[in-house]
């Protein structure tokens, strides 16, 4: 057995949630206390009872863009599908896009792709001008406007393939977005945040739980399985994130008053711990922004986060390794066994866990 096999489990297809709940906060919540090793069955709406006055809830305010692209190759007429990953900010292709593509045959540099809008009409032409890391393409659209404006015309909701094969339905555009989404740029939702409603956030504020935001634009590599035996050999993805000064100050204030920093999702945790790793000699928790390739795995020393709210994750992924590093592999395995037995709903539109 390889080391990565320790993070494998059998996930029945019927437990992968295909639709969101009408009431976000009605999702079930597996409440795990690390110190006691105890597991309890709750609901997300119970968070005001679980969290304490003085705690700090840190959410990821990234906004999912309609990143799934559909069109055809201009040269052959062949079907083309792609996924917008990010905009190119500098260099010779500044203003261009980095996209993943699926098509028959082998497109060549210099080819054009005709993107369709959501009605199926031709809308935008993409010129494939080069290759990027991880097999992606560099592409330049012929339309004016920011990437967010263009994607709003031609993009579809980038649902994971395990949800209806990625097929968008009415309501997904709103539901596959957190209520605190603000900064456009994510190719996938920070799914732990999908459980929050405005009434739940108000109840948490009334409880005396503060809230702060970080930003991490989620990329597809987040979900790619570990295919090597040793997890240290897994090439970790890079994502852009930011911990603003007001959030860094809120973390410091929370620690000073004896409160807990609660990361809403693995993306918030990676951002906070990336910032914490930049702590200077004076010990001050810093504001920070940039690319992170932080791989949180067993043996990691957590410096910022005290509690974690997160969804159930795919087997053999870095996300499951992160959760296991935080709560211990044996306790996480026991929690997942309990959730499987009790028929919890898994993955993006599914239920959640809370580790404290």
C-alpha positions as CSV (number, residue, x, y, z in Angstrom):
1,X,0.0,0.0,0.0
2,X,1.3,3.4,-1.0
3,X,1.1,6.4,1.3
4,X,-1.6,8.0,-0.9
5,X,-3.8,4.9,-0.4
6,X,-4.3,6.1,3.2
7,X,-6.5,8.9,1.8
8,X,-8.6,6.7,-0.4
9,X,-12.1,5.5,0.3
10,X,-15.1,4.1,-1.6
11,X,-17.6,6.9,-2.5
12,X,-20.9,5.6,-3.8
13,X,-22.1,7.6,-6.8
14,X,-25.6,7.9,-5.3
15,X,-24.1,9.9,-2.4
16,X,-22.7,12.6,-4.7
17,X,-25.2,15.5,-4.4
18,X,-26.6,16.5,-7.8
19,X,-28.8,19.4,-6.7
20,X,-28.4,22.0,-4.0
21,X,-30.8,22.2,-1.1
22,X,-33.5,24.9,-1.4
23,X,-32.4,26.2,2.0
24,X,-28.6,26.4,2.1
25,X,-28.4,26.3,5.9
26,X,-30.4,23.1,6.1
27,X,-27.4,21.0,5.0
28,X,-26.3,18.4,7.6
29,X,-23.2,19.1,9.6
30,X,-20.9,16.4,11.0
31,X,-19.5,18.1,14.1
32,X,-16.1,16.7,15.0
33,X,-14.2,17.6,18.2
34,X,-10.6,16.8,17.7
35,X,-9.5,16.8,21.4
36,X,-12.3,14.5,22.5
37,X,-12.4,12.5,19.3
38,X,-16.2,12.9,19.4
39,X,-18.6,13.0,16.4
40,X,-22.1,14.5,16.5
41,X,-24.8,15.1,13.9
42,X,-26.0,18.7,13.5
43,X,-27.1,21.1,10.7
44,X,-25.3,24.1,9.3
45,X,-28.1,26.3,10.8
46,X,-26.8,25.2,14.2
47,X,-23.5,27.1,13.8
48,X,-24.6,30.0,16.1
49,X,-24.9,27.4,18.9
50,X,-21.5,25.8,18.0
51,X,-19.4,28.9,17.6
52,X,-18.6,31.2,20.5
53,X,-18.7,34.9,21.1
54,X,-15.4,36.3,20.1
55,X,-14.7,33.8,17.4
56,X,-13.8,35.0,13.9
57,X,-15.3,33.5,10.8
58,X,-13.0,33.9,7.8
59,X,-14.7,33.4,4.4
60,X,-13.4,33.3,0.8
61,X,-15.0,36.2,-1.1
62,X,-13.9,34.9,-4.6
63,X,-16.6,35.1,-7.2
64,X,-17.1,32.2,-9.6
65,X,-17.0,33.3,-13.2
66,X,-19.0,31.4,-15.9
67,X,-15.8,29.7,-17.0
68,X,-17.1,26.8,-19.0
69,X,-16.7,27.6,-22.7
70,X,-18.4,25.9,-25.7
71,X,-17.7,26.4,-29.4
72,X,-16.1,25.0,-32.5
73,X,-12.7,25.1,-34.2
74,X,-12.9,27.6,-37.1
75,X,-10.6,25.4,-39.3
76,X,-12.5,22.1,-39.0
77,X,-15.9,22.9,-37.5
78,X,-15.1,20.3,-34.9
79,X,-16.7,20.7,-31.4
80,X,-14.5,22.5,-28.8
81,X,-15.0,22.8,-25.1
82,X,-12.8,24.7,-22.7
83,X,-12.5,26.1,-19.3
84,X,-11.2,29.6,-18.5
85,X,-8.6,29.4,-15.7
86,X,-7.3,32.9,-15.4
87,X,-6.4,36.1,-17.2
88,X,-2.9,36.9,-18.2
89,X,-1.8,40.1,-16.4
90,X,1.6,40.8,-17.9
91,X,4.0,39.9,-20.6
92,X,3.5,39.6,-24.4
93,X,0.0,38.1,-24.0
94,X,-1.3,40.4,-21.3
95,X,-5.1,40.6,-21.5
96,X,-5.2,37.0,-22.9
97,X,-6.6,34.0,-21.2
98,X,-5.2,30.7,-19.9
99,X,-7.7,28.0,-20.8
100,X,-8.0,24.2,-20.7
101,X,-9.4,22.6,-23.8
102,X,-11.1,19.4,-24.9
103,X,-11.4,18.6,-28.6
104,X,-10.8,15.9,-31.1
105,X,-7.6,16.2,-33.0
106,X,-4.7,18.4,-32.1
107,X,-5.2,22.2,-32.5
108,X,-2.2,24.2,-33.6
109,X,-0.9,27.5,-32.4
110,X,-2.5,30.1,-34.6
111,X,-5.9,28.4,-34.8
112,X,-9.1,30.2,-33.9
113,X,-12.0,28.9,-31.9
114,X,-15.5,30.4,-32.3
115,X,-17.2,30.6,-28.9
116,X,-21.0,30.3,-28.7
117,X,-23.2,32.3,-26.3
118,X,-25.8,30.6,-24.2
119,X,-28.3,30.7,-27.1
120,X,-25.9,28.8,-29.3
121,X,-25.1,31.8,-31.5
122,X,-21.5,32.7,-32.5
123,X,-20.2,35.4,-30.2
124,X,-16.5,35.6,-29.7
125,X,-13.4,34.4,-31.5
126,X,-10.4,33.0,-29.5
127,X,-7.0,32.9,-31.1
128,X,-4.8,30.1,-29.7
129,X,-1.4,31.9,-29.5
130,X,0.7,29.6,-27.3
131,X,0.9,26.9,-24.6
132,X,0.8,27.3,-20.8
133,X,1.7,25.1,-17.9
134,X,-0.2,21.9,-17.3
135,X,-1.2,21.4,-20.9
136,X,-3.3,24.6,-21.0
137,X,-3.5,27.1,-23.9
138,X,-2.8,30.8,-24.1
139,X,-5.7,32.4,-26.0
140,X,-6.6,35.9,-27.0
141,X,-10.3,36.9,-27.5
142,X,-11.2,39.3,-30.2
143,X,-13.9,41.0,-28.1
144,X,-13.5,44.2,-26.1
145,X,-14.0,44.2,-22.3
146,X,-12.7,42.6,-19.2
147,X,-12.5,38.8,-19.0
148,X,-15.5,38.9,-16.6
149,X,-17.6,40.9,-19.1
150,X,-16.8,38.6,-22.0
151,X,-17.4,35.4,-19.9
152,X,-20.7,36.8,-18.8
153,X,-21.7,36.7,-22.5
154,X,-20.3,33.3,-23.5
155,X,-19.6,31.3,-20.4
156,X,-21.5,28.6,-18.6
157,X,-21.4,27.7,-14.9
158,X,-18.3,25.6,-14.4
159,X,-20.0,22.8,-12.5
160,X,-17.7,19.8,-11.7
161,X,-18.2,16.8,-13.9
162,X,-19.6,14.7,-11.1
163,X,-22.6,17.1,-11.0
164,X,-24.8,16.1,-14.0
165,X,-21.7,15.8,-16.2
166,X,-21.2,19.5,-15.8
167,X,-24.5,20.4,-17.4
168,X,-25.9,23.7,-16.2
169,X,-29.6,24.0,-15.1
170,X,-31.7,27.0,-14.3
171,X,-30.7,28.3,-10.9
172,X,-27.1,27.0,-10.9
173,X,-25.7,30.4,-11.9
174,X,-27.0,31.8,-8.5
175,X,-26.7,28.7,-6.4
176,X,-23.1,27.9,-7.4
177,X,-22.1,31.2,-5.8
178,X,-21.6,32.2,-2.2
179,X,-23.7,35.0,-0.7
180,X,-20.5,36.9,0.0
181,X,-18.9,36.5,-3.4
182,X,-17.2,39.7,-4.6
183,X,-13.9,39.3,-6.4
184,X,-14.4,37.7,-9.8
185,X,-11.9,35.1,-10.9
186,X,-12.6,31.6,-9.6
187,X,-13.1,28.6,-11.9
188,X,-14.9,26.7,-9.1
189,X,-16.9,27.6,-6.0
190,X,-15.4,27.6,-2.5
191,X,-18.0,25.1,-1.6
192,X,-18.0,25.4,2.2
193,X,-19.3,29.0,1.7
194,X,-22.3,27.8,-0.3
195,X,-24.1,26.8,3.0
196,X,-24.4,30.4,4.3
197,X,-27.5,32.6,4.0
198,X,-27.9,36.2,5.0
199,X,-30.1,35.2,8.0
200,X,-27.5,32.7,9.2
201,X,-24.7,35.4,8.9
202,X,-27.0,37.8,10.9
203,X,-27.5,35.2,13.6
204,X,-23.8,34.6,13.9
205,X,-23.2,38.3,14.2
206,X,-25.8,38.5,16.9
207,X,-24.0,35.7,18.7
208,X,-20.9,37.9,18.8
209,X,-19.0,36.0,16.0
210,X,-17.0,38.4,13.8
211,X,-16.4,38.0,10.1
212,X,-13.5,38.7,7.8
213,X,-12.7,37.9,4.2
214,X,-9.8,36.5,2.2
215,X,-9.6,35.8,-1.5
216,X,-8.4,32.7,-3.2
217,X,-9.3,32.1,-6.9
218,X,-9.9,28.3,-7.1
219,X,-8.3,26.5,-10.0
220,X,-9.0,23.0,-11.3
221,X,-5.8,21.5,-9.9
222,X,-7.4,21.7,-6.5
223,X,-9.5,18.7,-7.4
224,X,-7.0,16.6,-9.3
225,X,-6.4,13.2,-7.6
226,X,-3.0,12.3,-6.2
227,X,-1.6,9.7,-8.6
228,X,1.8,9.1,-7.0
229,X,2.5,6.8,-4.0
230,X,4.2,9.4,-1.9
231,X,2.2,12.5,-1.3
232,X,5.4,14.5,-1.1
233,X,5.9,13.7,-4.8
234,X,2.6,15.3,-5.8
235,X,3.1,18.5,-7.8
236,X,1.1,21.0,-5.9
237,X,-1.0,23.5,-7.8
238,X,-0.6,27.3,-7.6
239,X,-3.5,29.6,-6.9
240,X,-3.6,33.4,-6.4
241,X,-4.8,34.5,-2.9
242,X,-4.9,37.6,-0.7
243,X,-5.2,38.2,3.0
244,X,-5.9,41.9,3.3
245,X,-4.7,44.1,6.2
246,X,-8.1,44.3,7.9
247,X,-8.3,40.5,8.0
248,X,-4.7,40.2,9.3
249,X,-5.6,42.6,12.0
250,X,-8.8,40.7,12.8
251,X,-6.9,37.5,13.2
252,X,-4.4,39.2,15.6
253,X,-7.3,40.7,17.6
254,X,-9.2,37.4,17.8
255,X,-6.1,35.6,19.1
256,X,-5.5,38.3,21.7
257,X,-9.0,38.0,23.1
258,X,-8.9,34.2,23.3
259,X,-11.2,33.7,20.3
260,X,-10.9,31.1,17.6
261,X,-10.1,31.6,13.9
262,X,-12.6,29.6,11.9
263,X,-11.7,29.0,8.3
264,X,-14.7,28.5,6.0
265,X,-13.3,26.0,3.6
266,X,-9.8,24.7,2.6
267,X,-9.3,27.8,0.4
268,X,-9.6,30.2,3.4
269,X,-7.3,27.9,5.4
270,X,-4.6,27.8,2.7
271,X,-4.8,31.6,2.4
272,X,-4.5,32.2,6.1
273,X,-1.7,29.7,6.6
274,X,0.1,31.1,3.6
275,X,0.0,34.5,5.2
276,X,1.0,33.1,8.6
277,X,4.1,31.5,7.0
278,X,5.2,35.0,6.1
279,X,5.2,36.2,9.7
280,X,8.3,38.3,10.4
281,X,10.8,38.2,13.2
282,X,8.5,40.4,15.3
283,X,5.7,37.7,15.2
284,X,3.2,40.0,13.6
285,X,0.6,38.3,11.4
286,X,1.0,39.9,8.0
287,X,-1.3,41.0,5.2
288,X,-0.2,39.2,2.0
289,X,-1.1,38.6,-1.6
290,X,0.4,36.5,-4.3
291,X,0.6,33.0,-5.7
292,X,0.5,30.1,-3.2
293,X,1.6,26.5,-3.7
294,X,1.2,25.6,0.0
295,X,0.6,21.9,0.4
296,X,-0.8,21.3,3.9
297,X,0.0,17.7,4.8
298,X,0.6,15.7,8.0
299,X,3.3,17.3,10.1
300,X,2.2,20.8,9.1
301,X,2.3,23.4,12.0
302,X,-0.9,25.4,11.9
303,X,-0.3,29.0,13.0
304,X,-3.6,30.8,12.1
305,X,-6.6,28.5,12.0
306,X,-8.3,26.9,15.0
307,X,-11.4,25.5,13.4
308,X,-12.4,24.3,9.9
309,X,-15.8,24.2,8.2
310,X,-15.5,22.2,5.0
311,X,-17.5,19.9,2.7
312,X,-16.7,16.2,2.1
313,X,-13.9,15.8,-0.4
314,X,-13.1,13.4,-3.1
315,X,-10.8,10.4,-2.3
316,X,-7.0,10.8,-2.9
317,X,-7.0,14.6,-3.2
318,X,-4.9,17.2,-1.6
319,X,-8.0,18.6,0.1
320,X,-8.6,15.3,2.0
321,X,-4.9,15.3,2.9
322,X,-5.3,18.9,4.3
323,X,-8.3,18.0,6.4
324,X,-6.4,14.9,7.7
325,X,-3.4,17.1,8.6
326,X,-5.7,19.3,10.6
327,X,-7.7,16.7,12.4
328,X,-5.7,13.5,12.2
329,X,-6.0,10.8,9.5
330,X,-7.7,8.2,11.8
331,X,-10.3,10.7,13.1
332,X,-11.1,11.9,9.6
333,X,-11.4,8.4,8.4
334,X,-13.8,7.6,11.2
335,X,-15.8,10.7,10.5
336,X,-16.1,9.8,6.8
337,X,-17.1,6.3,7.7
338,X,-19.9,7.7,9.9
339,X,-21.0,10.1,7.1
340,X,-21.2,7.3,4.6
341,X,-23.2,5.0,6.9
342,X,-25.6,7.9,7.7
343,X,-26.0,8.7,4.0
344,X,-24.7,12.3,4.1
345,X,-24.5,14.1,0.7
346,X,-21.0,14.5,-0.6
347,X,-18.9,17.0,-2.6
348,X,-19.8,20.5,-3.9
349,X,-23.6,20.5,-3.5
350,X,-23.4,18.2,-0.4
351,X,-23.3,18.5,3.3
352,X,-20.4,19.7,5.5
353,X,-18.1,18.9,8.4
354,X,-17.0,21.2,11.2
355,X,-13.7,20.3,12.9
356,X,-12.8,22.1,16.2
